[in-house]
Amino acid sequence: MYASLALAGLAVEAVCGYPRWLFRAIGHPVSWIGRLIAWCDDAWNRPSHTFARRRLAGIGALAVCLAATTAVSVGLVLVTRSLVPEPLALVILGILASAFIAQRSLDEHVRAVACALETGTLDDARRAVAQIVGRDTTVLDTAAVSRASIESLSENFSDGIVAPVFWMVVGGLPGAALYKTINTADSMVGHKSERHLAFGWAAARLDDIVNLPASRLSALWIAAAASLLPGVSGRSALAAVRRDAPRHRSPNAGWPEAAMAGALGVRLAGPRSYGGETVDDHWMGTGPADATAADIRRALRIYRLACVIQAATVALLAAALAVTMPGALT
């Protein structure tokens, strides 16, 4: 168990995020992973091959990416721990681990949508929400823009924060890196387009599996946060999860989305358009669908407190492990 490392990563990311100057200089670990996935896709996903052969190529590509991630991340841990003493190794590895957590970035992107709705034009808000969702945004009205940003906040809380922290606690830096590799592969090739239905099958299935624990935890953190804040409801969050989460087309996204919908008293998800094609998904929640910038602000308050609750839980786990397993920090 690597709770101390996860706590260090959370603390570094909460204070610093991933600096823009560093991204401009060297990119981001996820972008490096993405380049490898794109290379595999270009090299091995041949339209002339049979469906079965393309599925096998996708399995092989995912295995190559996971092997490369394992080699690099395990190598970094071994080199760091062999060169510096344990407390300093925890700090260094915590800085590296922070790159796989996206608390600040998610907050900034969703807050930008609320600001655009409050002080800018609808087109400004559409451009802002297009940075965080994959659906068609040019035809969204104010309510749809608001719902899209809240849905993205909820789902990415699970995928971008709870999941990497969970796998970091379980597997250290390699655990978080391997999770990010799977999640990035799913986002790049795991969709059901003609090109990627076979090649991305393995990435999509494995992503569903590795996100199962985090999606449930994220709903719990959202409900716990909502129970501590005025104007929102933790009880309604849990009721919405029980009622609506199983009806979502994703085995995981429905959990945080339903929790946030119930907490806010609004409806999320529902029919929406991707690439000109309408996805007729179930609604999450039973409230009105006309969400506003004020609802985005309420969702952000829930999200921030949920991040704090998760960090406090990790801190308690780290303290317990420090007593029972002294010296095993990273």
C-alpha positions in Angstrom: 0.0 0.0 0.0 1.4 3.4 -1.0 -0.9 5.9 0.8 1.9 8.2 1.7 3.0 8.5 -1.9 -0.6 9.2 -2.9 -1.0 11.9 -0.2 2.3 13.5 -1.3 1.1 13.5 -4.9 -2.3 15.0 -4.0 -0.6 17.8 -1.9 1.9 18.7 -4.7 -0.8 18.8 -7.3 -3.2 20.8 -5.1 -0.5 23.5 -4.6 1.2 23.5 -8.0 -0.8 21.6 -10.5 1.2 20.8 -13.7 3.0 24.0 -14.6 2.3 25.4 -18.0 5.9 26.2 -18.6 6.8 22.6 -18.0 4.1 21.4 -20.4 5.4 23.7 -23.0 9.0 22.5 -22.4 8.6 18.8 -22.3 4.9 18.0 -22.6 3.1 15.7 -20.1 3.3 12.0 -19.3 -0.2 11.5 -20.7 0.9 13.2 -24.0 3.9 10.9 -24.1 1.7 7.9 -23.6 -0.6 9.2 -26.3 2.1 9.4 -28.8 3.0 5.8 -28.3 -0.7 4.8 -28.6 -1.1 6.9 -31.8 2.0 5.3 -33.3 0.6 1.8 -32.6 -2.7 2.8 -34.1 -1.1 4.1 -37.3 1.3 1.2 -37.6 -0.9 -1.8 -36.7 -4.6 -0.8 -37.2 -4.9 -1.6 -40.9 -8.4 -1.3 -42.5 -7.4 -4.1 -44.9 -7.0 -6.6 -42.0 -9.8 -8.8 -40.7 -11.8 -7.8 -37.7 -10.2 -10.6 -35.6 -6.7 -9.6 -36.7 -7.3 -5.9 -35.8 -8.7 -6.9 -32.4 -5.5 -9.0 -31.8 -3.4 -6.0 -33.0 -5.2 -3.8 -30.4 -4.5 -6.3 -27.7 -0.8 -6.3 -28.7 -0.6 -2.5 -28.9 -2.1 -2.2 -25.4 0.4 -4.8 -24.1 3.3 -2.9 -25.6 2.1 0.4 -24.1 1.6 -1.2 -20.7 5.0 -2.8 -20.8 6.7 0.5 -21.8 4.9 2.3 -18.9 5.9 -0.4 -16.4 9.5 -0.3 -17.5 9.8 3.5 -17.2 7.8 3.9 -14.0 9.4 1.0 -12.1 12.8 2.2 -13.3 12.1 5.7 -11.9 11.1 4.3 -8.5 14.2 2.0 -8.3 16.6 4.7 -9.3 15.1 7.3 -7.0 15.0 5.0 -4.0 18.6 3.8 -4.6 20.1 7.3 -4.9 18.3 9.2 -2.1 17.1 8.4 1.4 13.4 7.4 2.0 11.9 10.8 3.1 13.5 12.6 0.1 12.5 9.8 -2.2 8.9 10.2 -1.1 9.1 13.9 -2.0 10.6 13.2 -5.4 8.2 10.4 -6.2 5.3 12.5 -4.9 6.2 15.3 -7.4 6.3 12.7 -10.2 3.1 11.1 -9.1 1.3 14.5 -9.1 1.4 14.6 -12.9 -1.2 11.8 -12.9 -3.7 13.8 -10.8 -5.8 16.6 -12.3 -7.6 18.4 -9.4 -6.5 21.9 -10.3 -6.8 21.5 -14.1 -10.3 20.2 -13.9 -11.4 22.9 -11.5 -9.9 25.6 -13.8 -11.6 24.3 -17.0 -15.0 23.9 -15.4 -14.8 27.3 -13.7 -14.0 28.8 -17.1 -17.3 27.7 -18.4 -19.2 29.3 -15.4 -17.3 32.5 -15.9 -18.1 32.6 -19.6 -21.8 32.1 -18.9 -21.7 34.8 -16.2 -19.7 37.5 -17.9 -19.3 36.5 -21.6 -21.4 35.2 -24.5 -23.0 31.9 -25.1 -20.4 31.3 -27.8 -17.6 31.9 -25.3 -19.2 29.3 -23.0 -19.5 26.8 -25.9 -15.8 27.3 -26.7 -14.9 26.8 -23.0 -17.0 23.6 -22.6 -15.6 22.2 -25.8 -12.3 22.0 -24.0 -13.6 19.3 -21.6 -16.3 17.4 -23.5 -16.4 15.4 -26.8 -19.9 16.1 -27.8 -21.1 18.7 -30.4 -21.1 22.0 -28.6 -22.0 24.5 -31.4 -25.7 24.0 -30.9 -25.8 23.8 -27.1 -28.0 26.3 -25.3 -27.1 27.7 -21.8 -28.8 24.8 -20.0 -27.0 22.2 -22.1 -23.6 24.0 -21.7 -24.2 24.0 -18.0 -25.2 20.3 -17.9 -22.2 19.3 -20.1 -19.7 21.0 -17.8 -21.2 19.5 -14.6 -21.3 16.0 -16.3 -17.6 16.5 -17.3 -16.7 17.6 -13.8 -18.4 14.5 -12.3 -17.0 11.9 -14.7 -13.5 13.4 -14.7 -13.5 13.5 -10.9 -13.7 9.8 -11.1 -11.4 9.2 -14.1 -8.9 12.0 -13.5 -8.6 12.1 -9.7 -10.2 9.3 -7.8 -9.0 6.5 -10.1 -5.3 7.5 -10.3 -5.2 8.1 -6.6 -6.8 4.7 -5.9 -4.4 2.9 -8.1 -1.5 4.9 -6.7 -2.5 3.7 -3.2 -2.6 0.1 -4.5 0.4 0.1 -6.8 2.5 3.2 -6.2 3.8 5.3 -9.1 3.6 2.4 -11.5 0.0 1.7 -10.5 -1.1 5.3 -11.4 1.0 5.3 -14.6 -0.6 2.0 -15.8 -4.0 3.3 -15.0 -3.4 6.5 -17.0 -2.1 4.4 -19.9 -5.3 2.3 -20.0 -7.5 5.4 -19.6 -5.6 7.3 -22.4 -5.8 4.3 -24.7 -9.6 4.1 -24.1 -10.1 7.8 -24.8 -8.0 7.6 -28.0 -9.1 4.2 -29.6 -11.7 2.8 -27.3 -14.8 4.2 -29.1 -17.1 2.4 -31.4 -16.1 4.0 -34.7 -15.6 1.8 -37.7 -11.8 2.3 -37.4 -11.5 1.5 -33.7 -14.3 -1.0 -32.9 -12.0 -3.9 -33.2 -8.6 -2.3 -32.5 -9.8 -0.4 -29.4 -11.8 -3.3 -27.9 -9.2 -4.3 -25.4 -8.6 -0.8 -24.2 -12.3 -0.1 -23.7 -12.9 -3.4 -21.8 -9.9 -3.0 -19.6 -10.8 0.7 -18.9 -14.3 -0.4 -17.8 -12.7 -2.8 -15.3 -10.0 -0.6 -13.8 -12.5 2.3 -13.3 -15.1 0.2 -11.4 -13.6 1.0 -7.9 -13.1 4.7 -8.5 -16.6 5.3 -10.0 -18.2 3.9 -6.8 -15.8 5.8 -4.6 -16.4 9.0 -6.5 -20.1 8.7 -6.0 -19.5 8.2 -2.3 -17.2 11.2 -2.0 -19.7 13.4 -3.8 -22.6 12.2 -1.6 -20.4 12.8 1.6 -19.5 16.3 0.4 -23.1 17.1 -0.4 -24.2 16.0 3.1 -21.9 18.7 4.6 -22.8 21.6 2.4 -25.9 23.9 2.5 -28.3 23.9 -0.5 -27.4 20.4 -1.8 -28.4 16.9 -0.6 -26.2 13.9 0.2 -29.3 11.8 0.7 -30.7 12.7 -2.7 -27.3 12.0 -4.2 -27.4 8.4 -2.9 -31.0 7.9 -4.0 -30.1 9.0 -7.5 -27.2 6.6 -7.6 -29.3 3.7 -6.6 -32.1 4.6 -9.1 -30.2 5.9 -12.1 -26.5 4.8 -12.2 -27.3 1.3 -13.5 -29.3 2.8 -16.4 -26.3 4.8 -17.8 -24.8 3.4 -21.0 -21.4 3.4 -19.3 -20.9 1.0 -16.4 -18.9 3.7 -14.5 -19.8 7.2 -15.6 -23.4 7.0 -14.3 -22.2 6.7 -10.7 -20.6 10.1 -10.2 -23.0 11.8 -12.7 -26.1 10.4 -10.9 -24.6 11.4 -7.5 -24.0 15.0 -8.7 -27.4 15.2 -10.3 -29.1 14.0 -7.1 -27.0 16.3 -4.9 -27.8 19.4 -7.1 -31.5 18.5 -7.7 -31.0 18.7 -11.5 -31.1 16.3 -14.4 -27.9 15.3 -16.2 -26.9 13.2 -19.2 -29.9 12.4 -21.4 -29.9 12.7 -25.2 -26.9 14.4 -26.7 -25.0 14.5 -30.0 -21.5 13.2 -30.9 -20.2 13.7 -34.4 -23.7 14.4 -35.7 -25.1 11.3 -34.2 -27.6 11.5 -31.3 -26.9 9.3 -28.2 -30.3 8.7 -26.5 -29.0 8.1 -23.0 -31.1 7.9 -19.8 -31.4 11.0 -17.6 -29.6 11.0 -14.3 -31.6 12.7 -11.6 -35.2 13.8 -11.5 -34.9 17.6 -11.2 -35.3 20.2 -13.9 -32.9 20.0 -16.9 -32.4 23.8 -17.2 -29.1 24.0 -15.3 -27.3 27.4 -15.0 -23.9 28.8 -14.1 -25.1 28.9 -10.5 -25.5 25.1 -10.6 -21.9 24.8 -12.0 -20.7 26.8 -9.0 -22.6 24.6 -6.6 -21.1 21.5 -8.3 -17.6 23.0 -8.0 -18.1 23.4 -4.3 -19.2 19.8 -4.0 -16.2 18.7 -6.1 -13.7 20.7 -4.0 -15.0 19.3 -0.7 -15.1 15.8 -2.2 -11.4 16.2 -3.1 -10.7 17.2 0.5 -12.6 14.2 1.8 -10.6 11.9 -0.4 -7.3 13.5 0.7 -8.3 13.1 4.4 -9.2 9.5 3.8 -5.8 8.9 2.2 -4.1 10.7 5.0 -5.8 8.5 7.6 -4.8 5.4 5.7 -1.2 6.7 5.4 -1.2 7.2 9.2 -2.5 3.8 9.9 0.1 2.2 7.6 2.9 4.2 9.1 2.0 2.6 12.5 1.6 -0.9 11.2 4.3 -0.8 8.4 6.9 1.7 9.5 9.5 2.5 6.9 7.3 1.6 3.9 6.6 5.1 2.7 6.7 4.9 -1.1 
